[in-house]
Amino acid sequence: MSETTDAPRDSDQPFQIRSRDVNWPRAVIAVVAAGVILALSIALAAVTTLEVVSRVPTLSEVQAEVLIITLMQVFSVVLCVLVVSAHKRWRSALLLNIPQGQRRSVIPGIVAVSALILGVCTVLAVVFLPEMLRRDISPFLPLIESDVWWVAVLAVVVGAPISEEILFRGFLVRELTQARVGFGWAAGIANVMWTAAHFNYSIVGLSFVFLAGVLFSWALYRTGSVWVTIAMHALYNIVALIVMVTVFR
């Protein structure tokens, strides 16, 4: 995966240039740490939910599912912050900086191009591969139709973008580039892990996740800010929700 060379040349470039002297131990530790954070957040959410269910027996299965998803997202963000808390500028360590100057000016174009690509792909999938999309979306329908639908919507539109972008394109991408593997390889590794985290999707769903990840990574490289990818991810999930309730409900 070759290194791109057309990123804005601001003085606050957050990504180390690829080097032959790659810090492989740091790179491996970053990948393992991201996997551990994901697994630990799931485990903590599951244990906490089981405790809540034991204390509140009236909690429905759907409510428990929404709870575990929400807790997993919260634990993921907290763990990421804790891991980089020794860093004096922990927001920068997670790429939670506000883009300025040229970085800010490219945002509208990036969002427009990404929306066009994902929009065309979505229309094609709805028209030609509706059953695969239905399979991917069907597990979420009971959550959206439950009495805690608003929590489920917040988890999809706010929780998922924040937790997933901070972990994969904030923590992991920056750590890998700090290990001097280059942004292209860092983004590729993070995107593969992010796609793998959606392992229960169909091949169409996985393709959508991977494509979205490529576009989000492009936005991250051009802007240097995870806030931009969080916003794009949220918009993408909003569109998915609209398709869910209008086409497949």
C-alpha positions in Angstrom: 0.0 0.0 0.0 1.8 3.1 -1.2 2.0 6.3 0.8 -0.1 9.2 -0.4 1.7 12.5 -0.8 -1.0 15.1 -1.3 -2.0 15.8 2.3 -2.1 19.5 3.4 1.3 20.5 4.6 0.4 22.1 7.8 2.9 22.4 10.6 0.7 20.3 12.8 0.9 17.2 10.6 -0.2 14.4 13.0 1.1 11.5 10.9 4.7 10.3 10.9 6.1 9.7 7.4 6.7 6.1 6.5 10.2 5.0 7.2 12.3 1.9 6.6 13.1 2.0 10.3 9.6 0.9 11.4 9.1 0.5 15.1 7.6 -3.0 14.8 7.2 -3.6 18.6 5.2 -0.4 18.9 3.1 -1.3 15.8 2.3 -4.8 17.1 1.5 -3.4 20.6 -0.9 -0.8 19.0 -2.8 -3.5 17.1 -3.0 -5.8 20.1 -4.1 -2.9 22.3 -6.9 -2.0 19.9 -8.1 -5.6 19.9 -7.9 -5.8 23.7 -9.8 -2.5 24.1 -12.6 -3.8 21.8 -12.7 -7.2 23.6 -12.6 -5.7 27.1 -15.3 -3.2 26.3 -17.6 -6.0 25.1 -16.8 -8.1 28.2 -17.3 -5.2 30.6 -20.6 -4.3 28.9 -21.8 -7.9 29.1 -20.9 -8.3 32.7 -22.5 -5.0 33.6 -25.7 -5.8 31.7 -25.9 -9.2 33.4 -25.7 -7.5 36.7 -28.4 -5.0 35.8 -30.7 -7.8 34.5 -30.2 -9.7 37.8 -31.3 -6.7 39.7 -34.0 -5.6 37.3 -35.8 -8.8 36.2 -38.4 -6.8 34.4 -35.8 -5.7 31.8 -36.8 -7.0 28.4 -34.4 -8.8 26.0 -34.5 -5.9 23.7 -33.8 -3.4 26.5 -30.9 -5.5 27.6 -29.5 -5.6 24.1 -29.7 -1.8 23.8 -28.0 -1.5 27.1 -25.1 -3.8 26.3 -24.5 -1.9 23.0 -24.6 1.5 24.7 -22.3 0.3 27.5 -19.8 -1.2 25.0 -19.6 2.1 23.3 -19.0 4.0 26.5 -16.4 1.5 27.8 -14.6 1.7 24.5 -14.2 5.5 24.6 -13.2 5.4 28.3 -10.6 2.7 27.7 -9.1 4.6 24.8 -8.8 7.8 26.9 -7.3 5.8 29.8 -4.7 4.2 27.5 -3.4 7.6 26.2 -4.0 9.5 29.4 -0.3 9.6 30.1 0.1 11.7 27.0 0.1 15.4 27.9 -2.1 16.2 24.9 -4.4 13.2 25.0 -6.8 14.8 22.6 -4.1 15.0 20.0 -3.1 11.4 20.8 -6.7 10.4 19.7 -6.7 13.0 16.8 -9.5 14.9 18.5 -8.3 18.2 17.2 -10.3 20.8 15.3 -9.1 21.2 11.7 -7.9 24.6 10.8 -6.9 26.5 7.6 -6.5 24.3 4.5 -7.5 21.2 6.5 -10.9 22.8 7.2 -11.4 24.1 3.7 -11.3 20.6 2.1 -14.1 19.2 4.3 -17.1 20.1 2.1 -15.5 18.5 -0.9 -14.6 15.3 0.9 -18.0 15.0 2.4 -19.7 15.6 -0.9 -17.6 13.1 -2.8 -18.0 10.5 -0.1 -21.8 11.0 0.1 -22.1 10.6 -3.7 -20.1 7.4 -3.7 -21.9 5.8 -0.8 -25.2 7.1 -2.0 -24.8 5.5 -5.4 -23.7 2.2 -3.9 -26.6 2.2 -1.5 -29.1 2.7 -4.3 -27.5 -0.1 -6.3 -27.6 -2.4 -3.3 -31.2 -1.6 -2.5 -32.3 -2.3 -6.1 -30.1 -5.3 -7.0 -29.3 -6.9 -3.6 -32.2 -6.2 -1.3 -32.2 -9.6 0.5 -28.6 -9.3 1.6 -29.3 -5.8 3.0 -32.4 -7.0 4.7 -30.4 -9.7 6.4 -27.9 -7.1 7.7 -30.5 -4.7 8.9 -33.1 -7.1 10.4 -31.3 -7.5 13.8 -31.6 -3.7 14.3 -35.4 -3.5 13.5 -36.6 -4.8 16.9 -34.4 -2.3 18.6 -35.8 0.6 16.6 -39.4 -0.6 17.2 -39.0 -1.1 20.9 -40.0 1.3 23.7 -36.3 2.3 24.1 -36.0 3.2 20.4 -34.6 6.6 21.1 -31.7 5.0 23.0 -31.1 2.6 20.1 -31.1 5.6 17.7 -28.6 7.5 19.8 -26.4 4.4 20.0 -26.4 4.1 16.2 -26.1 7.8 15.3 -23.9 9.0 18.2 -22.4 6.2 20.1 -21.2 4.0 17.3 -19.5 6.9 15.3 -17.7 8.2 18.4 -16.6 4.9 19.9 -15.5 3.3 16.6 -13.8 6.3 15.1 -11.9 7.1 18.3 -10.7 3.4 18.6 -9.9 2.6 15.0 -9.1 5.9 13.2 -8.1 7.8 16.3 -6.1 5.6 18.6 -5.0 2.8 16.2 -4.1 4.9 13.1 -2.1 7.4 15.1 -0.2 4.8 17.1 0.7 2.9 13.9 1.8 6.1 12.1 3.9 7.0 15.2 5.5 3.6 14.7 6.4 4.9 11.2 4.5 2.3 9.2 3.1 5.1 7.1 -0.5 6.4 6.9 -1.5 4.1 4.0 -0.6 0.9 5.9 -2.0 2.3 9.2 -5.3 3.1 7.7 -5.4 -0.2 5.9 -4.8 -2.2 9.1 -7.3 -0.2 11.0 -9.9 -0.5 8.3 -9.5 -4.3 8.1 -9.9 -4.5 11.9 -13.0 -2.3 11.8 -14.5 -4.3 9.0 -13.7 -7.6 10.9 -15.6 -6.1 13.9 -18.7 -6.3 11.7 -18.1 -10.0 11.0 -21.8 -10.9 11.2 -22.7 -8.9 8.1 -23.1 -10.3 4.7 -20.5 -9.8 2.0 -22.5 -6.8 0.8 -22.6 -5.3 4.3 -18.8 -5.9 4.8 -18.1 -4.3 1.4 -20.1 -1.2 2.5 -18.2 -1.0 5.8 -14.8 -1.4 4.1 -15.7 1.3 1.5 -16.9 3.7 4.1 -13.7 3.0 6.1 -11.6 3.9 3.0 -13.5 7.2 2.6 -13.3 8.0 6.3 -9.5 7.3 6.2 -9.2 9.7 3.3 -11.0 12.3 5.2 -8.8 11.7 8.2 -5.6 12.1 6.1 -6.8 15.3 4.5 -8.1 16.9 7.7 -6.1 15.3 10.5 -9.2 15.2 12.7 -11.3 12.3 13.9 -14.1 14.8 14.5 -14.6 14.9 10.7 -14.8 11.1 10.4 -17.2 11.0 13.4 -19.5 13.4 11.6 -19.2 11.4 8.3 -19.8 8.2 10.2 -22.9 9.7 11.9 -24.3 10.9 8.6 -23.7 7.4 7.0 -25.6 5.7 9.9 -28.4 8.2 9.7 -28.9 7.3 6.0 -28.8 3.6 7.0 -31.5 4.2 9.5 -33.7 6.0 7.0 -33.2 3.1 4.5 -34.1 0.7 7.3 -37.4 2.3 8.3 -38.5 3.3 4.9 -37.5 0.3 2.7 -37.1 -2.7 5.0 -39.5 -2.1 7.9 
